Each structure stands twice: as structure tokens, then as C-alpha cells.
């Protein structure tokens, strides 16, 4: 998996293309059902992002990296049964690499075997399967 830890974001000099809503007590994290349509096993990152943005009216705004950090900081919010089964995409934040390829990254929270961690996954060069779920925000 192409991913980078949060501590490397500034080191890489990435720019913020979009940023999700700030942390607030008025909102809660919720996770969408699968973004895959019937018969699909995976989709590319741009299509996942398009579908996530299209679902904002129904499910609420896409959560970004501040919410990913908060979730990793309060791991009891994630049910134990999801460890190693589900991965969460915080597509409210999209960061762009300054290199000539201009890869784009989204924060993800996944189980590493010991705890939930935040990583940045390449949006435009990977396939996203049914183990990933978009993080949305709903009124508290």
C-alpha cells in the first residue's frame, strides 16, 4: 500500500488542495456504507472521491484529517470488531505532492495489528475496495 505517516506531511512539502470541516462538538463522525455499486470489487480514487462528494447532501460533509487525528487519539470510538476488517477514508482533506507527478493523498485510518493509525494513501494510483468506508460528519 502506498501510504505515508502524518509526521511526514510537512516534511514532504505537500499542499492542501481541500480541507475538511474543523473539529467541533456539534458534529460526530459516521461512516458510509460501501461506496461500491453492486457487482464492483473496487474503483479508482477519483471515482471514490466523486461518489463521496455526491453523497454529502444525504450523509453530511466528508470528514478530513483533523477528524482522522481525533479518531486515532480516541481509539475507543471505533468498535473492536472492526479491527483489521474496515479502513476509514477521510476524503474531506486532499493533499497534493509538489513533485512533477503531482500525486494526491487522502488521510486514512487503519488497523496496523496493534492500534489504529493514520496514514496518507495515494488517491490517484490505487484501487479502493469494499474494506474502505468514507468518514462523514453528522449533527451531534
N, C-alpha and C positions, 0 to 999 in steps of 0.2 A: 504494500500500500504506500502510495506517495503521500507522506504526511510530515509535518514539522511541528515541534513543540512550541507553545506560546512564547517561551522565553526567546525564541529566535526571530520573532516577527520584526522587532525593531532592528535587530542585527542585520536582517536581510534588506532593510530599507523599503519594505513594501508600502504601497499607498492604499488608502481606504477608498474603495470605489463606492460602496454603500455601507451604511452603519445602521444597525437595528435600534429599536427604541431603548432609551436608558432604563436602568433598574428603577422600579417603583413598587411600592406596596399595593398599588391599585391594580396590578396585573399579576397573573400566575402563568407559569409555563404549562402548556399542554402539548401533547404530541399527536400529530395527524395519523390517521390510518395510512396505509401504504399509498405512496404516490404512483404506484404502478397500476396500469389498467389490466383488465382481465386478459390473460394469455401472455403478458410480458414477464420476462425474468429480470430485465434490467433496462435502464435508459441512460442516455448521456447526461452530463451535468447541466448543460444548458436547458434541456427539456425538464429536468427535475426542478430547476430554478424557475422556469416559466410556469410550471404547474403549481409550484408553491406560491408564487406571486398571484396566480389566478384564484387561489383558494383563500386569499386574505379576507375577502368580504364574508365568507362563510365561517372561517376558522379563527380569524384575528391576524394581526400583524406577525410577520416572521421574526422570531427572536434572533438576536445577534450575539456577538462574542462576550459582551458583559454578562448576559444571561448564562452562557456556557460556563464562564468562570464561576458564577454564583452556584450553579448546579454542582460543579466539581467540588466547590468549597463546602457544600451541604449535601453530601452523598446519600444521606438517609432519605432524601426526597425521591430517590429512584428505587422502586421495588427490587428486592433481592432477586426475584425470579427473572429479571431482565438482564442480569449479568451474563455477558458473553453471547446473548441472544439478539439484543437490539442495539442499534447505534443511532445517535441523535445528531441531526444536521441543523446548525444554527445559521441558516441561509439569509438572515437579515443583514449579516455582515459579509461583504465580499471584499477581499483584499487582492491587489494586483502586484505581481512581481515587476521589478524595474528592469529585468533583463530583456534581451531582444525578443524572446518568445512571448513575454508578457502573460505568463500563466496566471490564472486567477485561483484563489483559495477560499474555502469556507471553513469556519470552525466546526469541529465535530467532537462529540463526547462519546467515548467508547470504553469498554471494559478491557483492561490490559492483563487480567489474571489475578491482580491483587486489589485494584481500585479503579474507579472511573477517572479517566484522564482526558484533557482537552488537547486535540491535535488539529492541525490545519491540513485539509485534504485538497488535492488539486481538483478543481471543479471541471476543467475542460479536457482532461486526458484520461478520465476513468469512467467506468460504468458503475452505476448506482443500483444496487439490488434491493430486494424487499426487506433486508435487515436494517436498512436506514429509514428513519422517520423524521420528518420536518418538525422542528420546535416552533410552535405558535404561541401567542400571548392572548389570554382571555381575561376579562374583568374578574377581579378578586371577589 
